[in-house]
């Protein structure tokens, strides 16, 4: 009588036995938090448990996913690839409770929106007002932050959606879904009679000779301006006389002769009328030097989009398409 051999398990059954979801979640948590200790705290686990989960993934995929350089541990290139693929799956699974709650309406609905002040005072104002009228039951929270801080808040999951600029040279956002909203051209603004008024063509080499008045360091436009000067090898020669988040304040100091302003028209601020004794301001296109400020609607990949959030996204897309 022949002895029956044990049935072999299918590759799929073997995979799900050996690679459990908590191992994938541990790797994604490590990528988000930046350390084993922080990842463990976010998951409510001990540090050795997170370490073991990631090591198990390395055994399954047969590649190192994290590497240590001195006291710093970070993702390898293969680890980043796996995180980019897995993060939307983790987001989708973790949002099951939100989906269930939304379908049964067991909790009050809320929407937190983070964006720079220029967005709230400009193109977002009308969509926000319309949304409040359409969805009075939703608790809306508006958070004013510079674009780079907006990015950090989204990566830390401290807001539901963001409207933000992404500058040339910025790191990518592989775990975010980006919907293009608008692109705003750069301009150079200076007083009438300024030496730049006599230049037929503006160049970075000419601009760097003058003090500059720019938006804040964390803004998209400031980063894009610095990127352009860096690419030209002129960043060390920059003389930034003033930074401010208020566009009207920037222009008032340009009128006073403090420096030359480089900015986009993302903010609706018009050139001010000159005060007695002050020259009028002149504005010239500078897209050939700095390109455009690209603005996006940002939300997490793979996360359930409730109806009230979708409604806001559609209002923003429609409203900004008119600008």
C-alpha positions as CSV (number, residue, x, y, z in Angstrom):
1,X,0.0,0.0,0.0
2,X,1.5,3.3,-1.1
3,X,1.8,6.1,1.4
4,X,0.1,9.3,0.4
5,X,2.3,12.3,0.3
6,X,1.2,15.4,2.2
7,X,-0.6,17.9,0.0
8,X,1.6,20.8,-1.0
9,X,0.4,24.3,-0.2
10,X,-0.1,26.7,-3.0
11,X,2.3,29.7,-3.4
12,X,-0.5,32.0,-2.4
13,X,-1.3,30.1,0.8
14,X,2.4,29.9,1.6
15,X,2.8,33.7,1.0
16,X,0.0,34.7,3.3
17,X,1.2,32.4,6.0
18,X,4.8,33.7,6.0
19,X,4.2,37.4,5.1
20,X,1.5,38.7,7.4
21,X,-0.1,42.1,7.2
22,X,1.4,43.3,10.5
23,X,4.9,42.9,9.0
24,X,4.0,45.1,6.0
25,X,2.4,47.6,8.5
26,X,5.6,47.6,10.6
27,X,7.8,48.5,7.6
28,X,5.4,51.3,6.5
29,X,5.3,52.6,10.1
30,X,9.1,52.6,10.2
31,X,9.2,54.6,6.9
32,X,6.8,57.2,8.3
33,X,8.3,57.5,11.7
34,X,12.0,57.3,10.8
35,X,13.1,55.0,13.6
36,X,12.2,51.6,15.2
37,X,11.4,53.3,18.5
38,X,8.9,55.8,17.0
39,X,7.4,53.1,14.8
40,X,7.0,50.8,17.8
41,X,5.3,53.7,19.8
42,X,2.9,54.4,16.9
43,X,1.9,50.7,16.6
44,X,1.8,50.1,20.4
45,X,4.5,47.4,20.2
46,X,7.9,46.8,21.7
47,X,10.9,47.8,19.6
48,X,12.1,44.2,19.2
49,X,8.7,43.2,17.8
50,X,9.0,45.8,15.0
51,X,12.5,44.8,14.3
52,X,11.5,41.1,14.0
53,X,8.6,42.0,11.7
54,X,10.9,43.8,9.3
55,X,13.5,41.0,9.5
56,X,10.8,38.5,8.5
57,X,10.0,40.6,5.4
58,X,13.7,40.7,4.5
59,X,13.9,36.9,4.8
60,X,10.8,36.5,2.5
61,X,11.9,39.0,-0.1
62,X,15.6,38.0,0.2
63,X,16.8,41.6,0.2
64,X,17.8,44.1,2.9
65,X,15.0,46.6,3.5
66,X,16.7,48.7,6.2
67,X,20.4,49.5,6.7
68,X,22.3,51.1,9.5
69,X,24.9,53.9,9.0
70,X,26.4,54.5,12.4
71,X,23.5,55.1,14.7
72,X,21.1,56.0,11.9
73,X,18.8,53.3,10.4
74,X,17.0,54.1,7.2
75,X,15.3,52.3,4.3
76,X,17.3,50.8,1.5
77,X,16.4,51.4,-2.1
78,X,14.5,48.1,-2.1
79,X,12.8,49.0,1.2
80,X,11.6,52.3,-0.3
81,X,10.2,50.4,-3.3
82,X,8.3,48.0,-1.1
83,X,7.0,50.9,1.1
84,X,5.7,52.8,-2.0
85,X,3.8,49.7,-3.1
86,X,2.5,48.7,0.3
87,X,1.6,52.1,1.9
88,X,-1.7,52.5,-0.1
89,X,-2.7,48.9,0.9
90,X,-2.1,49.7,4.5
91,X,-4.0,53.0,4.2
92,X,-6.9,51.2,2.6
93,X,-7.0,48.5,5.2
94,X,-6.7,51.0,8.1
95,X,-9.5,53.1,6.7
96,X,-12.0,50.2,6.9
97,X,-13.4,51.5,10.2
98,X,-13.7,55.0,8.7
99,X,-15.6,53.5,5.7
100,X,-17.9,51.5,8.0
101,X,-18.5,54.5,10.3
102,X,-19.2,56.8,7.3
103,X,-21.7,54.4,5.8
104,X,-23.6,54.1,9.1
105,X,-23.1,57.7,10.0
106,X,-22.3,56.9,13.6
107,X,-19.9,59.8,14.1
108,X,-20.1,63.5,13.2
109,X,-18.3,64.1,9.9
110,X,-15.2,66.4,9.9
111,X,-12.8,67.7,7.3
112,X,-9.4,69.3,8.1
113,X,-7.8,71.3,5.3
114,X,-4.3,72.6,5.4
115,X,-2.9,75.2,2.9
116,X,-0.8,78.3,2.7
117,X,-2.5,81.6,3.6
118,X,-2.3,82.8,0.0
119,X,-4.5,79.9,-1.0
120,X,-7.1,80.5,1.7
121,X,-7.3,84.2,0.9
122,X,-7.3,83.6,-2.9
123,X,-8.5,80.7,-4.9
124,X,-9.8,78.6,-2.0
125,X,-12.0,81.2,-0.4
126,X,-15.0,80.6,-2.7
127,X,-14.9,76.8,-2.6
128,X,-14.7,76.8,1.2
129,X,-17.7,79.2,1.5
130,X,-19.7,77.0,-1.0
131,X,-18.8,73.9,0.8
132,X,-19.9,75.3,4.2
133,X,-23.3,76.1,2.7
134,X,-23.6,72.6,1.0
135,X,-22.4,70.7,4.1
136,X,-23.4,72.5,7.3
137,X,-23.2,69.2,9.2
138,X,-19.5,68.8,8.5
139,X,-17.1,70.2,11.1
140,X,-14.5,72.1,8.9
141,X,-11.1,73.0,10.2
142,X,-8.9,75.3,8.2
143,X,-5.1,75.2,8.9
144,X,-2.9,78.0,7.6
145,X,0.7,76.7,7.0
146,X,3.6,77.4,4.6
147,X,3.7,74.8,1.8
148,X,6.7,72.8,3.3
149,X,4.9,72.6,6.7
150,X,1.8,71.5,4.8
151,X,3.8,68.6,3.4
152,X,5.0,67.6,6.9
153,X,1.5,67.7,8.3
154,X,0.2,65.4,5.5
155,X,3.1,63.0,6.0
156,X,2.3,62.9,9.7
157,X,-1.4,62.4,8.9
158,X,-2.4,65.6,10.8
159,X,-4.8,66.8,8.1
160,X,-7.3,65.1,5.7
161,X,-6.4,67.0,2.6
162,X,-3.9,69.7,1.5
163,X,-3.6,72.3,-1.2
164,X,0.0,73.1,-1.7
165,X,2.8,74.0,-4.1
166,X,5.6,71.7,-5.0
167,X,8.8,73.3,-6.0
168,X,11.4,72.1,-8.5
169,X,13.9,70.1,-6.6
170,X,11.5,69.0,-3.8
171,X,11.4,65.3,-2.8
172,X,8.6,63.3,-4.3
173,X,5.5,62.2,-2.3
174,X,5.1,58.6,-3.3
175,X,2.5,57.9,-0.6
176,X,0.3,60.8,-1.7
177,X,-2.2,61.2,-4.5
178,X,-1.6,64.5,-6.3
179,X,-4.2,66.2,-8.5
180,X,-2.9,69.2,-10.4
181,X,-4.9,72.4,-9.7
182,X,-3.0,75.4,-11.2
183,X,0.3,76.8,-12.2
184,X,1.2,80.4,-11.5
185,X,4.0,82.3,-13.4
186,X,6.8,84.0,-11.6
187,X,7.2,87.8,-11.8
188,X,9.9,90.3,-10.8
189,X,8.7,93.5,-9.2
190,X,10.8,96.6,-8.7
191,X,10.3,100.4,-8.4
192,X,10.1,102.7,-11.4
193,X,13.6,104.0,-12.1
194,X,15.3,100.9,-10.7
195,X,18.4,99.7,-12.8
196,X,16.5,96.6,-13.8
197,X,14.0,98.8,-15.7
198,X,16.7,99.5,-18.3
199,X,17.5,95.9,-18.9
200,X,15.9,94.4,-22.0
201,X,16.4,90.9,-20.8
202,X,16.4,89.7,-17.1
203,X,19.0,87.2,-16.1
204,X,19.8,85.4,-12.8
205,X,23.3,87.0,-12.9
206,X,21.7,90.4,-13.0
207,X,19.1,89.7,-10.3
208,X,21.6,88.4,-7.9
209,X,23.3,91.8,-7.9
210,X,20.3,93.3,-6.0
211,X,18.8,92.7,-2.6
212,X,15.8,90.4,-2.8
213,X,12.4,90.5,-1.1
214,X,10.9,87.0,-1.0
215,X,8.1,85.0,0.6
216,X,9.0,82.9,3.6
217,X,11.7,80.2,3.5
218,X,9.1,77.4,3.9
219,X,7.0,78.6,0.9
220,X,7.0,76.8,-2.4
221,X,8.0,80.0,-4.3
222,X,11.0,80.7,-2.1
223,X,12.3,77.1,-2.5
224,X,11.8,77.3,-6.3
225,X,13.7,80.6,-6.5
226,X,16.6,79.2,-4.5
227,X,16.6,76.0,-6.7
228,X,17.0,78.2,-9.8
229,X,19.9,80.1,-8.3
230,X,21.5,76.9,-7.0
231,X,21.3,75.3,-10.5
232,X,23.0,78.4,-11.9
233,X,25.7,78.3,-9.3
234,X,24.7,81.7,-7.8
235,X,23.0,80.8,-4.6
236,X,25.9,81.8,-2.5
237,X,25.6,85.3,-3.9
238,X,22.0,85.8,-2.9
239,X,21.3,88.8,-0.7
240,X,17.8,88.2,0.8
241,X,16.9,91.5,2.5
242,X,13.4,90.5,3.6
243,X,11.1,87.4,3.9
244,X,7.4,87.6,4.8
245,X,4.2,85.7,4.4
246,X,2.1,88.8,3.7
247,X,2.3,89.8,0.0
248,X,1.2,93.4,0.7
249,X,4.0,93.8,3.2
250,X,6.5,92.6,0.7
251,X,5.3,95.0,-1.9
252,X,5.3,98.0,0.5
253,X,9.0,97.4,1.2
254,X,9.8,97.1,-2.5
255,X,8.1,100.5,-2.9
256,X,10.3,101.8,-0.1
257,X,13.4,100.7,-2.0
258,X,14.4,97.8,0.2
259,X,14.9,95.4,-2.7
260,X,13.5,93.5,-5.7
261,X,10.6,91.2,-5.2
262,X,10.3,87.8,-6.9
263,X,6.9,86.2,-6.5
264,X,4.0,84.5,-8.3
265,X,0.4,85.6,-8.7
266,X,-0.9,82.8,-6.5
267,X,-2.0,85.5,-4.1
268,X,-4.5,88.0,-5.6
269,X,-2.7,91.0,-4.2
270,X,-2.5,93.8,-6.8
271,X,0.4,96.3,-7.2
272,X,-0.3,99.1,-4.7
273,X,-0.8,102.7,-5.6
274,X,2.4,104.6,-4.8
275,X,2.4,106.7,-1.6
276,X,3.3,110.4,-1.9
277,X,7.1,110.6,-2.7
278,X,7.4,106.9,-3.6
279,X,7.7,105.5,-7.2
280,X,5.2,103.3,-8.9
281,X,6.0,99.6,-9.1
282,X,6.8,97.8,-12.3
283,X,6.2,94.0,-12.9
284,X,7.9,91.8,-15.5
285,X,7.4,88.2,-16.4
286,X,10.1,85.8,-15.1
287,X,8.9,82.4,-16.2
288,X,12.0,81.9,-18.3
289,X,14.1,82.1,-15.2
290,X,11.9,80.4,-12.5
291,X,9.1,78.6,-14.4
292,X,5.8,78.3,-12.6
293,X,4.6,77.5,-9.1
294,X,2.7,74.2,-9.4
295,X,-0.2,73.7,-7.0
296,X,-1.8,70.4,-6.2
297,X,-4.7,68.9,-4.2
298,X,-3.1,66.3,-2.0
299,X,-4.6,63.3,-0.2
300,X,-3.3,59.9,0.8
301,X,-3.2,57.1,-1.7
302,X,-5.4,54.1,-1.0
303,X,-7.5,55.8,1.7
304,X,-11.2,55.8,1.5
305,X,-12.6,59.0,0.2
306,X,-16.0,59.8,2.0
307,X,-18.7,61.6,0.0
308,X,-18.2,64.9,1.9
309,X,-14.5,64.9,1.1
310,X,-15.1,64.1,-2.5
311,X,-17.5,67.0,-2.7
312,X,-14.9,69.4,-1.4
313,X,-12.3,68.1,-3.9
314,X,-14.7,68.6,-6.8
315,X,-15.5,72.2,-5.6
316,X,-11.8,73.1,-5.5
317,X,-11.1,71.6,-8.9
318,X,-14.0,73.5,-10.4
319,X,-13.2,76.7,-8.6
320,X,-9.5,76.7,-9.5
321,X,-10.1,75.8,-13.1
322,X,-11.6,79.2,-13.5
323,X,-8.5,81.0,-12.3
